[in-house]
Amino acid sequence: MEDNKAPNLWEMLQNWFFRVLSRFGVLGFVVFALVCVVVYIYTHWDTVSKWPGVEHVVTYLWREPIPKADPNRFTILVAHLEHDTTNHEDERRVVQAVLEFKEIKVLQLDRTITLEGSDPEKQEKLGHKRAQEYLKESGASVLIWGTVLTVSTKTAPKLYWTASQGSELRSNLYDALSVESPFRLPAVFWSDLVEILRLLIVSHNAEFRGKEGSYVADSLPPFIARVRALLDMSANLPGWNSDARGSAFMALAYSLKTFGEQNGKKEPLEEAIAAYKAALKERSRDRVPLDWAGTQNNLGNVFLSLGACRKNDFQKST
């Protein structure tokens, strides 16, 4: 009777383990076990993929590296939107919208900044902090991230804008129901984009002004190139009003003036004069008299710098 007893499963596993171990050694057993695990995962992936944490591990292992920005152009990163469709439809709409700004470099970030949590305000702050880390690593100017809200069968992206400089942390809900075309975002999106870029330019300019008296000419050319490219293509785009263009021209003019004075070159000073004159067209005397007066004063200062530069050139030539 004892010989006919069914074998114990645990004893069978022990015997099998010791046979493999004695024949192939510890390393062989480990390799064999890993092969078995891989085969099981491959043949039972529908089940394994639902295990807790597996989706996050797979996403981490297969995600793309953080892209690097072009230092001579304003670069916008667009992250995956939380709760977006499998094909990232709302994210693609955002990317296509920003691509209409031809002189802005658009890069897609293979990351999702989550907003889930019991304290929404805390999650937003953590999200902006994480966005700042991505911006620092990539060298980009702005990161667009957020979530997609669903009501019935309609979706609307709630986007957050994090700039590489400045304290402006803003969000907006872009109602897809108000969009004429399913592939376009509403006009308020353009206004928000322009305002973020304007604040970014003003913030950079304030940083340079804070270093007045120090040599900063080496760091100015990339900023000058970015602002100039942005202004060259912004005239006919939505959201670029007189205030935005006026601020950009003022920042460009100040940077050119500083660059020319510190390098002793008249060409940047002549370009600064042209930029201040362009700013005056946006900042008319009737509309903003104080800004107009300030711009006139700055223009006069550049003429004085240009005169001094030409005098130095003349003295050197004689």
C-alpha positions as CSV (number, residue, x, y, z in Angstrom):
1,M,0.0,0.0,0.0
2,E,2.8,2.4,0.9
3,D,4.5,1.9,-2.5
4,N,1.3,2.9,-4.3
5,K,1.1,6.2,-2.5
6,A,0.9,9.2,-4.8
7,P,4.1,11.2,-4.8
8,N,4.2,14.4,-2.7
9,L,4.5,17.6,-4.9
10,W,6.9,19.2,-2.5
11,E,9.2,16.1,-2.5
12,M,9.1,16.0,-6.4
13,L,10.2,19.7,-6.5
14,Q,13.0,19.0,-4.0
15,N,14.2,16.0,-6.0
16,W,14.1,18.0,-9.2
17,F,16.0,20.9,-7.7
18,F,18.8,18.7,-6.4
19,R,19.2,16.9,-9.7
20,V,19.5,20.1,-11.6
21,L,21.8,21.5,-9.0
22,S,24.1,18.5,-9.0
23,R,24.3,18.4,-12.8
24,F,24.6,22.0,-13.8
25,G,25.7,23.8,-10.6
26,V,24.3,26.9,-9.0
27,L,24.9,29.1,-12.1
28,G,23.3,26.6,-14.4
29,F,20.3,26.4,-12.1
30,V,19.9,30.2,-12.0
31,V,20.1,30.4,-15.8
32,F,17.6,27.6,-16.1
33,A,15.2,29.3,-13.7
34,L,15.5,32.7,-15.5
35,V,14.7,31.0,-18.8
36,C,11.6,29.4,-17.2
37,V,10.5,32.8,-15.9
38,V,11.0,34.5,-19.2
39,V,9.0,31.7,-21.0
40,Y,6.2,32.0,-18.5
41,I,6.0,35.8,-18.8
42,Y,6.0,35.5,-22.6
43,T,3.3,32.9,-22.7
44,H,1.2,34.5,-20.0
45,W,1.7,38.2,-20.7
46,D,-2.0,39.1,-20.5
47,T,-2.0,37.9,-16.9
48,V,1.5,39.1,-15.9
49,S,0.9,42.6,-17.3
50,K,-1.9,43.1,-14.8
51,W,0.3,42.4,-11.8
52,P,0.8,45.4,-9.5
53,G,3.8,47.5,-10.6
54,V,4.5,45.7,-13.8
55,E,3.1,48.5,-16.1
56,H,5.3,51.0,-14.3
57,V,8.4,48.8,-14.7
58,V,7.8,48.2,-18.4
59,T,7.2,52.0,-19.0
60,Y,10.4,52.8,-17.1
61,L,12.5,50.3,-19.1
62,W,11.2,51.2,-22.5
63,R,10.9,55.0,-22.3
64,E,12.9,57.3,-24.5
65,P,15.8,59.4,-23.0
66,I,15.1,63.0,-22.3
67,P,15.6,65.0,-25.5
68,K,18.1,67.9,-25.7
69,A,17.0,71.4,-26.7
70,D,18.4,73.7,-29.4
71,P,20.2,76.5,-27.5
72,N,19.5,79.0,-30.3
73,R,15.7,78.5,-30.4
74,F,13.0,78.5,-27.8
75,T,12.2,74.8,-27.2
76,I,8.9,73.5,-25.8
77,L,8.7,70.0,-24.3
78,V,5.3,68.3,-24.5
79,A,4.9,65.4,-22.0
80,H,2.4,62.6,-22.1
81,L,-1.0,63.7,-20.7
82,E,-2.3,61.7,-17.8
83,H,-5.5,59.7,-18.7
84,D,-5.0,60.4,-22.4
85,T,-6.0,57.8,-24.9
86,T,-3.7,54.9,-25.8
87,N,-2.7,56.7,-29.0
88,H,-2.1,60.0,-27.1
89,E,-4.6,61.9,-29.2
90,D,-4.8,65.0,-27.1
91,E,-1.1,65.1,-26.7
92,R,-0.7,65.0,-30.5
93,R,-3.2,67.9,-30.8
94,V,-1.1,70.0,-28.5
95,V,2.1,69.1,-30.4
96,Q,0.5,70.0,-33.8
97,A,-0.7,73.3,-32.4
98,V,2.7,74.3,-31.2
99,L,4.3,73.3,-34.4
100,E,2.5,76.2,-36.1
101,F,5.1,78.4,-34.4
102,K,7.8,77.5,-37.0
103,E,10.7,79.0,-35.2
104,I,9.9,77.2,-32.0
105,K,11.5,73.8,-31.5
106,V,8.9,71.2,-30.3
107,L,10.1,68.0,-28.6
108,Q,8.0,65.2,-27.1
109,L,8.9,64.0,-23.6
110,D,8.3,60.3,-23.0
111,R,7.2,60.9,-19.4
112,T,3.9,61.5,-17.6
113,I,3.7,63.9,-14.7
114,T,0.9,62.6,-12.5
115,L,-1.7,64.6,-10.7
116,E,-3.3,61.8,-8.7
117,G,-3.4,62.2,-5.0
118,S,-5.5,63.3,-2.0
119,D,-4.1,66.8,-2.0
120,P,-4.5,68.4,-5.5
121,E,-2.6,71.6,-4.6
122,K,0.4,69.6,-3.3
123,Q,0.3,67.4,-6.4
124,E,0.4,70.5,-8.7
125,K,3.4,71.9,-6.8
126,L,5.2,68.5,-7.0
127,G,4.3,68.4,-10.7
128,H,5.9,71.8,-11.4
129,K,8.9,70.7,-9.4
130,R,9.3,67.6,-11.5
131,A,8.8,69.6,-14.7
132,Q,11.6,72.0,-13.7
133,E,13.9,69.0,-13.3
134,Y,13.1,67.8,-16.8
135,L,13.6,71.3,-18.2
136,K,17.0,71.6,-16.5
137,E,18.1,68.3,-17.9
138,S,16.9,69.0,-21.4
139,G,17.7,72.7,-21.6
140,A,14.2,73.5,-22.9
141,S,12.3,76.7,-22.3
142,V,8.8,75.5,-21.4
143,L,7.2,72.1,-20.5
144,I,3.5,71.5,-21.2
145,W,2.0,68.7,-19.2
146,G,-1.3,67.8,-17.5
147,T,-4.2,65.5,-17.6
148,V,-7.3,64.8,-19.8
149,L,-10.7,65.1,-18.2
150,T,-13.6,63.1,-19.6
151,V,-17.3,64.0,-19.3
152,S,-19.6,61.5,-21.0
153,T,-17.8,60.8,-24.3
154,K,-16.2,64.2,-24.6
155,T,-12.6,65.0,-23.4
156,A,-10.9,68.2,-22.6
157,P,-7.2,68.6,-21.7
158,K,-6.2,70.5,-18.6
159,L,-2.7,71.8,-19.4
160,Y,0.0,73.1,-17.0
161,W,2.7,75.4,-18.2
162,T,6.1,75.3,-16.5
163,A,8.8,77.7,-17.6
164,S,12.5,77.2,-17.1
165,Q,12.7,80.6,-15.4
166,G,10.2,82.8,-13.5
167,S,7.6,81.9,-10.9
168,E,4.6,81.8,-13.1
169,L,2.9,78.4,-12.6
170,R,-0.4,78.3,-14.5
171,S,-2.9,75.9,-15.8
172,N,-6.0,76.1,-18.0
173,L,-8.8,73.8,-19.1
174,Y,-9.1,73.8,-22.9
175,D,-12.7,72.8,-23.7
176,A,-12.6,70.5,-26.7
177,L,-16.4,71.2,-27.2
178,S,-15.7,74.8,-28.3
179,V,-13.1,73.9,-30.9
180,E,-14.3,74.2,-34.5
181,S,-11.9,71.6,-35.8
182,P,-11.1,68.4,-33.8
183,F,-7.4,69.0,-34.5
184,R,-7.2,72.6,-33.2
185,L,-7.1,74.0,-29.8
186,P,-9.1,77.1,-28.8
187,A,-7.8,80.7,-29.0
188,V,-7.1,80.9,-25.3
189,F,-4.4,78.2,-25.8
190,W,-2.5,80.6,-28.1
191,S,-2.8,83.4,-25.6
192,D,-1.4,81.3,-22.8
193,L,1.5,80.1,-25.0
194,V,2.4,83.7,-26.0
195,E,2.1,84.9,-22.4
196,I,4.4,82.2,-21.1
197,L,7.0,83.0,-23.8
198,R,6.7,86.7,-23.0
199,L,7.2,86.1,-19.3
200,L,10.2,83.9,-20.2
201,I,11.8,86.6,-22.3
202,V,11.1,89.2,-19.6
203,S,12.6,86.9,-16.9
204,H,15.8,86.3,-18.9
205,N,16.1,90.0,-19.6
206,A,15.7,90.8,-15.8
207,E,18.4,88.3,-15.1
208,F,20.8,90.1,-17.5
209,R,19.8,93.5,-16.0
210,G,20.6,92.1,-12.5
211,K,24.1,91.4,-13.7
212,E,24.6,95.0,-15.0
213,G,28.2,96.0,-14.6
214,S,29.4,92.4,-15.0
215,Y,30.6,90.9,-18.3
216,V,27.7,88.9,-19.7
217,A,28.3,89.3,-23.5
218,D,29.3,85.6,-23.9
219,S,25.8,84.4,-22.6
220,L,23.8,86.9,-24.7
221,P,24.1,85.5,-28.3
222,P,21.9,82.4,-27.8
223,F,19.2,84.6,-26.1
224,I,19.4,87.2,-28.9
225,A,19.0,84.5,-31.5
226,R,16.0,83.0,-29.7
227,V,14.1,86.3,-29.4
228,R,15.0,87.4,-32.9
229,A,13.7,84.2,-34.4
230,L,10.5,84.3,-32.3
231,L,9.8,87.9,-33.5
232,D,10.5,87.1,-37.1
233,M,7.7,84.6,-37.2
234,S,5.2,86.0,-34.7
235,A,3.7,89.0,-36.5
236,N,0.8,87.0,-38.1
237,L,0.3,84.4,-35.4
238,P,-2.6,84.4,-32.9
239,G,-2.0,85.7,-29.4
240,W,0.9,88.0,-30.4
241,N,-0.6,91.4,-29.4
242,S,1.2,94.7,-29.1
243,D,2.1,94.2,-25.5
244,A,3.8,90.8,-26.1
245,R,5.7,92.0,-29.2
246,G,6.7,95.3,-27.5
247,S,8.1,93.4,-24.5
248,A,10.1,91.1,-26.8
249,F,11.5,94.0,-28.8
250,M,12.5,95.8,-25.6
251,A,14.3,92.7,-24.3
252,L,16.0,92.2,-27.7
253,A,17.1,95.8,-27.8
254,Y,18.6,95.8,-24.3
255,S,20.5,92.6,-25.0
256,L,21.9,94.0,-28.3
257,K,22.9,97.2,-26.5
258,T,24.7,95.3,-23.7
259,F,26.4,93.0,-26.2
260,G,27.6,96.0,-28.3
261,E,28.8,98.0,-25.4
262,Q,30.7,95.2,-23.8
263,N,32.4,94.1,-27.1
264,G,32.9,97.6,-28.4
265,K,31.1,96.8,-31.7
266,K,28.8,99.2,-33.4
267,E,26.7,96.7,-35.4
268,P,24.8,95.3,-32.3
269,L,24.2,98.9,-31.2
270,E,22.7,99.7,-34.7
271,E,20.5,96.6,-34.4
272,A,19.5,97.7,-30.9
273,I,18.3,101.1,-32.3
274,A,16.2,99.3,-34.9
275,A,14.7,97.0,-32.2
276,Y,13.8,100.0,-30.0
277,K,12.2,101.7,-33.0
278,A,10.2,98.5,-33.6
279,A,9.2,98.6,-29.9
280,L,7.9,102.1,-30.3
281,K,5.6,101.0,-33.1
282,E,4.0,98.6,-30.6
283,R,4.2,101.0,-27.7
284,S,2.5,104.0,-29.1
285,R,2.4,107.3,-27.3
286,D,-1.4,107.4,-27.3
287,R,-1.8,103.9,-26.0
288,V,0.9,103.6,-23.3
289,P,2.5,107.0,-22.8
290,L,4.8,106.0,-19.9
291,D,6.2,103.0,-21.8
292,W,6.6,105.1,-24.9
293,A,8.6,107.7,-22.9
294,G,10.8,105.0,-21.3
295,T,11.5,103.4,-24.7
296,Q,12.5,106.9,-26.1
297,N,14.9,107.3,-23.2
298,N,16.5,103.9,-23.9
299,L,16.7,104.8,-27.6
300,G,18.6,108.0,-26.7
301,N,21.1,106.0,-24.5
302,V,21.9,103.7,-27.4
303,F,22.6,106.6,-29.7
304,L,25.0,107.9,-27.1
305,S,26.7,104.5,-26.9
306,L,26.9,104.2,-30.7
307,G,28.4,107.7,-30.9
308,A,31.1,106.8,-28.3
309,C,31.8,103.6,-30.2
310,R,32.2,105.4,-33.6
311,K,34.5,107.9,-31.9
312,N,36.7,105.2,-30.6
313,D,36.9,103.6,-34.0
314,F,37.9,106.9,-35.5
315,Q,40.6,107.5,-33.0
316,K,42.0,104.0,-33.6
317,S,42.1,104.6,-37.4
318,T,44.0,107.9,-37.0
